[in-house]
Amino acid sequence: MRNRVQTEITTMCMIYDGNKVLVQNRTDSSWPGISFPGGHVESGESFTESVIREIREETGLTIRHPVLCGLKDWENDDNSRYIVLFYKTNEFDGQLTSSQEGDVFWVDKADLPHYSLAPDFDDMYPMFFNDQVSEFFYRPTSDGWKKEIV
């Protein structure tokens, strides 16, 4: 039996330079705070093309060779799915420029927990560094959402 599920797909990318990571102070009221930049995959583009485009639009940087390093996903109340593909790269060039999505700036990785992070970003952040995990999943339960890292 084949079951098709409506799915929304987005990307997020950690750009790093030594101990520094590029973050975005998101202005979107539905998910505000510090996170890595990214956005929606558009029709007709590959996931990699999407993350390259989104990073250029939101940061002014052109990234190269983004590596898929995990994902975050959940099922909505209407049984549709939301998937965020996590990428990382240290290959980039261009002039850093903020966008309407939020200010972008470099921070030391060790200082990141001291910032006002987007909801659950502190749970997702280690996935960009740990090759032993690949998925951050929200499982619906009778008590609400249960976060699982698998």
MARKE-198190 format. One record per residue (C-alpha): residue number from 1; residue in one letter; chain; x, y, z. Coordinates in steps of 0.25 Angstrom, whole numbers. Layout:
@seq->NUM, type->A, mol->A, east->X, north->Y, up->Z
...
//
This chain:
@seq->1, type->M, mol->A, east->0, north->0, up->0
@seq->2, type->R, mol->A, east->6, north->13, up->-4
@seq->3, type->N, mol->A, east->3, north->25, up->4
@seq->4, type->R, mol->A, east->7, north->39, up->-1
@seq->5, type->V, mol->A, east->9, north->50, up->10
@seq->6, type->Q, mol->A, east->9, north->65, up->7
@seq->7, type->T, mol->A, east->23, north->70, up->11
@seq->8, type->E, mol->A, east->29, north->83, up->13
@seq->9, type->I, mol->A, east->44, north->83, up->12
@seq->10, type->T, mol->A, east->54, north->94, up->17
@seq->11, type->T, mol->A, east->69, north->95, up->19
@seq->12, type->M, mol->A, east->78, north->100, up->29
@seq->13, type->C, mol->A, east->94, north->102, up->28
@seq->14, type->M, mol->A, east->105, north->103, up->38
@seq->15, type->I, mol->A, east->116, north->111, up->32
@seq->16, type->Y, mol->A, east->128, north->111, up->40
@seq->17, type->D, mol->A, east->142, north->117, up->40
@seq->18, type->G, mol->A, east->151, north->110, up->50
@seq->19, type->N, mol->A, east->144, north->112, up->64
@seq->20, type->K, mol->A, east->134, north->122, up->58
@seq->21, type->V, mol->A, east->120, north->119, up->53
@seq->22, type->L, mol->A, east->111, north->129, up->45
@seq->23, type->V, mol->A, east->98, north->131, up->52
@seq->24, type->Q, mol->A, east->85, north->138, up->49
@seq->25, type->N, mol->A, east->77, north->146, up->58
@seq->26, type->R, mol->A, east->63, north->142, up->52
@seq->27, type->T, mol->A, east->52, north->152, up->52
@seq->28, type->D, mol->A, east->41, north->143, up->48
@seq->29, type->S, mol->A, east->32, north->142, up->60
@seq->30, type->S, mol->A, east->28, north->128, up->58
@seq->31, type->W, mol->A, east->43, north->123, up->61
@seq->32, type->P, mol->A, east->51, north->135, up->66
@seq->33, type->G, mol->A, east->65, north->136, up->72
@seq->34, type->I, mol->A, east->79, north->131, up->68
@seq->35, type->S, mol->A, east->80, north->120, up->58
@seq->36, type->F, mol->A, east->87, north->116, up->46
@seq->37, type->P, mol->A, east->82, north->122, up->33
@seq->38, type->G, mol->A, east->73, north->114, up->23
@seq->39, type->G, mol->A, east->60, north->114, up->16
@seq->40, type->H, mol->A, east->50, north->106, up->7
@seq->41, type->V, mol->A, east->53, north->97, up->-4
@seq->42, type->E, mol->A, east->47, north->103, up->-17
@seq->43, type->S, mol->A, east->40, north->95, up->-28
@seq->44, type->G, mol->A, east->51, north->91, up->-39
@seq->45, type->E, mol->A, east->63, north->92, up->-30
@seq->46, type->S, mol->A, east->71, north->81, up->-23
@seq->47, type->F, mol->A, east->73, north->82, up->-8
@seq->48, type->T, mol->A, east->87, north->86, up->-10
@seq->49, type->E, mol->A, east->84, north->97, up->-20
@seq->50, type->S, mol->A, east->73, north->102, up->-9
@seq->51, type->V, mol->A, east->83, north->103, up->2
@seq->52, type->I, mol->A, east->93, north->110, up->-7
@seq->53, type->R, mol->A, east->82, north->120, up->-11
@seq->54, type->E, mol->A, east->77, north->122, up->3
@seq->55, type->I, mol->A, east->90, north->125, up->9
@seq->56, type->R, mol->A, east->93, north->135, up->-3
@seq->57, type->E, mol->A, east->80, north->142, up->-1
@seq->58, type->E, mol->A, east->81, north->142, up->15
@seq->59, type->T, mol->A, east->96, north->145, up->17
@seq->60, type->G, mol->A, east->102, north->150, up->4
@seq->61, type->L, mol->A, east->112, north->138, up->4
@seq->62, type->T, mol->A, east->113, north->128, up->-7
@seq->63, type->I, mol->A, east->116, north->114, up->-1
@seq->64, type->R, mol->A, east->122, north->102, up->-7
@seq->65, type->H, mol->A, east->121, north->87, up->-5
@seq->66, type->P, mol->A, east->111, north->88, up->6
@seq->67, type->V, mol->A, east->111, north->74, up->13
@seq->68, type->L, mol->A, east->97, north->68, up->18
@seq->69, type->C, mol->A, east->99, north->65, up->32
@seq->70, type->G, mol->A, east->85, north->62, up->38
@seq->71, type->L, mol->A, east->71, north->66, up->38
@seq->72, type->K, mol->A, east->60, north->70, up->47
@seq->73, type->D, mol->A, east->45, north->66, up->44
@seq->74, type->W, mol->A, east->31, north->64, up->50
@seq->75, type->E, mol->A, east->17, north->61, up->46
@seq->76, type->N, mol->A, east->7, north->72, up->47
@seq->77, type->D, mol->A, east->-7, north->70, up->52
@seq->78, type->D, mol->A, east->-12, north->69, up->37
@seq->79, type->N, mol->A, east->-2, north->57, up->35
@seq->80, type->S, mol->A, east->7, north->66, up->26
@seq->81, type->R, mol->A, east->22, north->65, up->29
@seq->82, type->Y, mol->A, east->32, north->77, up->31
@seq->83, type->I, mol->A, east->46, north->73, up->28
@seq->84, type->V, mol->A, east->59, north->82, up->31
@seq->85, type->L, mol->A, east->71, north->77, up->24
@seq->86, type->F, mol->A, east->84, north->81, up->32
@seq->87, type->Y, mol->A, east->96, north->84, up->24
@seq->88, type->K, mol->A, east->110, north->89, up->28
@seq->89, type->T, mol->A, east->122, north->95, up->20
@seq->90, type->N, mol->A, east->134, north->103, up->23
@seq->91, type->E, mol->A, east->136, north->107, up->8
@seq->92, type->F, mol->A, east->130, north->121, up->5
@seq->93, type->D, mol->A, east->133, north->135, up->-1
@seq->94, type->G, mol->A, east->126, north->148, up->-2
@seq->95, type->Q, mol->A, east->123, north->160, up->6
@seq->96, type->L, mol->A, east->115, north->157, up->19
@seq->97, type->T, mol->A, east->101, north->164, up->18
@seq->98, type->S, mol->A, east->89, north->163, up->27
@seq->99, type->S, mol->A, east->75, north->162, up->20
@seq->100, type->Q, mol->A, east->60, north->164, up->24
@seq->101, type->E, mol->A, east->61, north->150, up->31
@seq->102, type->G, mol->A, east->71, north->155, up->41
@seq->103, type->D, mol->A, east->84, north->160, up->45
@seq->104, type->V, mol->A, east->96, north->151, up->42
@seq->105, type->F, mol->A, east->109, north->151, up->50
@seq->106, type->W, mol->A, east->120, north->141, up->54
@seq->107, type->V, mol->A, east->121, north->136, up->68
@seq->108, type->D, mol->A, east->131, north->126, up->75
@seq->109, type->K, mol->A, east->124, north->112, up->76
@seq->110, type->A, mol->A, east->127, north->112, up->91
@seq->111, type->D, mol->A, east->119, north->125, up->93
@seq->112, type->L, mol->A, east->107, north->121, up->85
@seq->113, type->P, mol->A, east->99, north->116, up->98
@seq->114, type->H, mol->A, east->100, north->130, up->104
@seq->115, type->Y, mol->A, east->91, north->135, up->92
@seq->116, type->S, mol->A, east->76, north->136, up->92
@seq->117, type->L, mol->A, east->74, north->123, up->83
@seq->118, type->A, mol->A, east->62, north->120, up->74
@seq->119, type->P, mol->A, east->53, north->109, up->81
@seq->120, type->D, mol->A, east->60, north->96, up->81
@seq->121, type->F, mol->A, east->72, north->101, up->74
@seq->122, type->D, mol->A, east->81, north->97, up->86
@seq->123, type->D, mol->A, east->76, north->82, up->84
@seq->124, type->M, mol->A, east->79, north->83, up->69
@seq->125, type->Y, mol->A, east->92, north->89, up->69
@seq->126, type->P, mol->A, east->100, north->77, up->74
@seq->127, type->M, mol->A, east->95, north->69, up->62
@seq->128, type->F, mol->A, east->104, north->78, up->53
@seq->129, type->F, mol->A, east->117, north->72, up->60
@seq->130, type->N, mol->A, east->113, north->58, up->64
@seq->131, type->D, mol->A, east->114, north->47, up->52
@seq->132, type->Q, mol->A, east->107, north->37, up->61
@seq->133, type->V, mol->A, east->93, north->44, up->60
@seq->134, type->S, mol->A, east->86, north->48, up->48
@seq->135, type->E, mol->A, east->71, north->51, up->52
@seq->136, type->F, mol->A, east->64, north->61, up->61
@seq->137, type->F, mol->A, east->50, north->56, up->62
@seq->138, type->Y, mol->A, east->38, north->61, up->69
@seq->139, type->R, mol->A, east->29, north->49, up->73
@seq->140, type->P, mol->A, east->15, north->53, up->76
@seq->141, type->T, mol->A, east->10, north->47, up->89
@seq->142, type->S, mol->A, east->-2, north->49, up->98
@seq->143, type->D, mol->A, east->6, north->58, up->107
@seq->144, type->G, mol->A, east->11, north->67, up->95
@seq->145, type->W, mol->A, east->23, north->66, up->87
@seq->146, type->K, mol->A, east->35, north->57, up->91
@seq->147, type->K, mol->A, east->48, north->61, up->85
@seq->148, type->E, mol->A, east->57, north->49, up->80
@seq->149, type->I, mol->A, east->71, north->49, up->74
@seq->150, type->V, mol->A, east->74, north->37, up->66
//
